[in-house]
Amino acid sequence: MFDVIVIGGSFAGLTAALQLGRASRSVLVVDAGSPRNRTSAGAHGVAGWDGVAPGEILARFRDDLGRYPTLQSRNGEVIRVEGSRDSFVVCLADGAAIAARRIILAHGVHDILPDVPGLGDGWGTRVLHCPYCHGYEVRGEPLAVLAVHPLSAHQALMLRADWSTSITFFTGGMDGFDFDALERAGVRVDARGLKAAQPDDHGISVVLSDGSSQQYAAMFVGPRTSLAGSPAEQLGCATAEGPMGNFVRVGPMAQTTIPGVFAAGDLARPAPNINFALADGAQAGIASHASLLSSDLVPQLEIAS
Ligand SMILES: Cc1cc2nc3c(=O)[nH]c(=O)nc-3n(C[C@H](O)[C@H](O)[C@H](O)COP(=O)(O)OP(=O)(O)OC[C@H]3O[C@@H](n4cnc5c(N)ncnc54)[C@H](O)[C@@H]3O)c2cc1C
């Protein structure tokens, strides 16, 4: 019986485990090994680590955790969590079933990219999700934005304001944007759809619905995200609808609506990044420890219907 099992061993999960290790609590981190930004050459906007490869940062995190004898980790995929507070059983795809008193969900989200051939090949290198994370590296260059949801127009306006004077917003016929505001800001709106994308070391070439092609330094796409099939969904944690997809609702102590289950990182935020994942992980680690001392210290999260 572990004190805590952390599902997901990336930025949020490892930070949560670190807090618990420093309280000498027994923790198992189970990780499937696919952090969300794994395709990026460097993670940006994280003080002290700016531009360092995500895998390198996480390797350093794991080294830190190795100093704490009560922390263990295991590669694997959690497929189900059974039981309730003080007696959870975490079931892995390899058949293992491991008991814990508390659960921290830190398994992130799945990105769902638009179904355009080639787009996924550039994900994290030439197909970018966030100006703060990757805009600086392509500032001043011709950039494209692909409309996916209402916030895509906001992304185009942001990029036009502070990153590049050459922004093309591909709507693919999608409606509902403030086209006047886009025009006033100097964003070029193009209603053609994308047939294909060809990213390479220098940029991305996009093939349009009329067969013509255009070249950009990068294309920004704020993807939809999903929790489908995840432990959070399987446990029945209450969620809310964000602009990109559902996220797990948490209280100020990272508690979910399921007693004894905490959540941290991308799966618990509408607009996440690494800094937030680190803060959330610390909160979940500390709050789960508090609830081991006395469950009264962590009030139940109630969601009014
Ligand atoms: C392409 C891209 C680039 C990005 N660049 C930046 C950047 O430069 N700067 C920045 O601040 N943010 C960046 N982000 C956002 C950043 O990647 C996330 O905010 C961060 O990774 C969230 O950390 P997390 O620990 O919540 O989840 P993740 O890092 O996604 O980690 C979740 C972990 O849980 C594991 N897991 C999933 N399901 C299970 C399961 N059932 N059982 C066991 N393990 C499981 C996964 O394999 C993974 O290892 C980027 C995102 C993308 C998509």
The ligand as a Tripos MOL2 file, in Angstrom:
@<TRIPOS>MOLECULE
LIG
   53    58     1     0     0
SMALL
NO_CHARGES

@<TRIPOS>ATOM
      1 C1          3.9910   20.8080  -29.0330 C.3       1 LIG1
      2 C2          3.9420   21.4360  -27.6660 C.ar      1 LIG1
      3 C3          4.9770   22.2660  -27.2430 C.ar      1 LIG1
      4 C4          4.9310   22.8540  -25.9870 C.ar      1 LIG1
      5 N1          5.9120   23.7350  -25.6110 N.ar      1 LIG1
      6 C5          5.8530   24.3150  -24.4180 C.ar      1 LIG1
      7 C6          6.8500   25.2700  -24.0290 C.ar      1 LIG1
      8 O1          7.7780   25.5650  -24.7990 O.2       1 LIG1
      9 N2          6.7350   25.8540  -22.8100 N.ar      1 LIG1
     10 C7          5.6930   25.5580  -21.9560 C.ar      1 LIG1
     11 O2          5.6440   26.1190  -20.8490 O.2       1 LIG1
     12 N3          4.7460   24.6630  -22.3030 N.ar      1 LIG1
     13 C8          4.8120   24.0370  -23.4930 C.ar      1 LIG1
     14 N4          3.8370   23.1520  -23.8510 N.ar      1 LIG1
     15 C9          2.8370   22.7460  -22.8600 C.3       1 LIG1
     16 C10         3.4720   21.6520  -21.9760 C.3       1 LIG1
     17 O3          3.9150   20.5930  -22.7870 O.3       1 LIG1
     18 C11         2.4660   21.1400  -20.9620 C.3       1 LIG1
     19 O4          1.9110   22.2390  -20.2590 O.3       1 LIG1
     20 C12         3.1450   20.1930  -19.9740 C.3       1 LIG1
     21 O5          3.7660   19.1220  -20.6390 O.3       1 LIG1
     22 C13         2.0950   19.6650  -19.0050 C.3       1 LIG1
     23 O6          2.6940   18.8210  -18.0770 O.3       1 LIG1
     24 P1          1.8380   17.6570  -17.4190 P.3       1 LIG1
     25 O7          2.7670   17.0290  -16.4220 O.co2     1 LIG1
     26 O8          0.5270   18.1650  -16.9600 O.co2     1 LIG1
     27 O9          1.4860   16.6550  -18.6040 O.3       1 LIG1
     28 P2          2.4000   15.9510  -19.6930 P.3       1 LIG1
     29 O10         3.7210   16.6370  -19.8060 O.co2     1 LIG1
     30 O11         1.5860   15.8160  -20.9260 O.co2     1 LIG1
     31 O12         2.7030   14.5170  -19.0950 O.3       1 LIG1
     32 C14         1.7080   13.5640  -18.8570 C.3       1 LIG1
     33 C15         2.4180   12.2380  -18.6360 C.3       1 LIG1
     34 O13         1.4470   11.2580  -18.2260 O.3       1 LIG1
     35 C16         1.6160   10.0890  -18.9970 C.3       1 LIG1
     36 N5          0.3410    9.3620  -19.0770 N.ar      1 LIG1
     37 C17        -0.7510    9.6590  -19.8160 C.ar      1 LIG1
     38 N6         -1.7240    8.7650  -19.6070 N.ar      1 LIG1
     39 C18        -1.2170    7.8750  -18.7080 C.ar      1 LIG1
     40 C19        -1.7420    6.7050  -18.1050 C.ar      1 LIG1
     41 N7         -2.9950    6.2810  -18.3490 N.pl3     1 LIG1
     42 N8         -0.9420    6.0010  -17.2690 N.ar      1 LIG1
     43 C20         0.3240    6.4110  -16.9820 C.ar      1 LIG1
     44 N9          0.8600    7.5370  -17.5300 N.ar      1 LIG1
     45 C21         0.1010    8.2480  -18.3730 C.ar      1 LIG1
     46 C22         2.0910   10.5770  -20.3620 C.3       1 LIG1
     47 O14         2.7190    9.5480  -21.0770 O.3       1 LIG1
     48 C23         3.0440   11.7120  -19.9320 C.3       1 LIG1
     49 O15         4.3390   11.2340  -19.7060 O.3       1 LIG1
     50 C24         3.8420   22.5770  -25.1170 C.ar      1 LIG1
     51 C25         2.8000   21.7400  -25.5520 C.ar      1 LIG1
     52 C26         2.8330   21.1950  -26.8120 C.ar      1 LIG1
     53 C27         1.6890   20.3540  -27.2560 C.3       1 LIG1
@<TRIPOS>BOND
     1     1     2 1
     2     2     3 ar
     3     2    52 ar
     4     3     4 ar
     5     4     5 ar
     6     4    50 ar
     7     5     6 ar
     8     6     7 ar
     9     6    13 1
    10     7     8 2
    11     7     9 ar
    12     9    10 ar
    13    10    11 2
    14    10    12 ar
    15    12    13 ar
    16    13    14 ar
    17    14    15 1
    18    14    50 ar
    19    15    16 1
    20    16    17 1
    21    16    18 1
    22    18    19 1
    23    18    20 1
    24    20    21 1
    25    20    22 1
    26    22    23 1
    27    23    24 1
    28    24    25 2
    29    24    26 1
    30    24    27 1
    31    27    28 1
    32    28    29 2
    33    28    30 1
    34    28    31 1
    35    31    32 1
    36    32    33 1
    37    33    34 1
    38    33    48 1
    39    34    35 1
    40    35    36 1
    41    35    46 1
    42    36    37 ar
    43    36    45 ar
    44    37    38 ar
    45    38    39 ar
    46    39    40 ar
    47    39    45 ar
    48    40    41 1
    49    40    42 ar
    50    42    43 ar
    51    43    44 ar
    52    44    45 ar
    53    46    47 1
    54    46    48 1
    55    48    49 1
    56    50    51 ar
    57    51    52 ar
    58    52    53 1
@<TRIPOS>SUBSTRUCTURE
     1 LIG1         1 GROUP 0 **** ****
